[in-house]
Amino acid sequence: MAVLLSLTVDEQDKLVRQVASLETAAKSATDAHRQGFGPAGKVVCMVEERLNALKTERKIASNTSLASFWENITRSKGASVKLNSHAMSCAVAFGTYVRSELITEPDYDKNTAQCLELAASISTAVGGEIAHDAVVNAAAELRDRDKDSARKLREILETVKDAKPMTVEQANKALARIFGDGHLNLVIAGVGAEIAHIEDTEIARSAYFGMITANDMFAANQDAGGNRRFTDETINAWATAYADANPQTESAEFETQPIPSPETPAKGKRKNATQQAPIETPAPALAAAA
């Protein structure tokens, strides 16, 4: 960095244009492309410090952004080239960890671009606070550098970055994979545990309707010939086995609630599958399972 800062403005601008052309030139050399981001980060950091000095000296507009300053330099030799995001991330890493003396410049040079960018993301997540535990821990990892450094830095990042809510599409994909791997029983058990602690009435109402629908689906489960896979007799036998395994205990808080027999869809309509007595499941057992 000291060498870069000692260069003339013209020499620095020449380096800027070389870094700007890195992405295009490296399309046929991916490895060289990635290895070049670390050094490119230093150049970006140099330009940013130069920009800040010009602002302090009131030689350039105070609201000039690094991106526009960069494009202005590259434009002098043809079409402007936008600041590469990977190089910018490495510049954040250099500014956070090297310029703040958390690590040495040789430490920076010996790290992979992947580790530098992860360390930069950690810095960004905590607002550049160099005394933050996450930044201090990331600096230690950049100094130690082992084969698991990227994983460890990613774990540090997980502790500070804001978790984005899962979208409906992502939730459906996750559930499809869980069901496909045969973990439906775990989902049901987890649902029971959540129901035991629901406070919102509307959420509870929606969950209750969903559980009734899920129960009805045992009757709707048919093979290619339209025959039920799980008859009422089978379901009643399961209910009996469950009741035997979870004997009812006296409690003023819970009461046994009858569950209607499943209905069987017939020619587009649902009708009562049998006329037998409804299946009874001890509510205390359900609560215990939850």
Beta strands, then each sheet from edge to edge (+ up, - down):
strand 1: 257-259
strand 2: 263-266
strand 3: 269-272
strand 4: 279-281
sheet 1: 1+ 4-
sheet 2: 2+ 3-
end
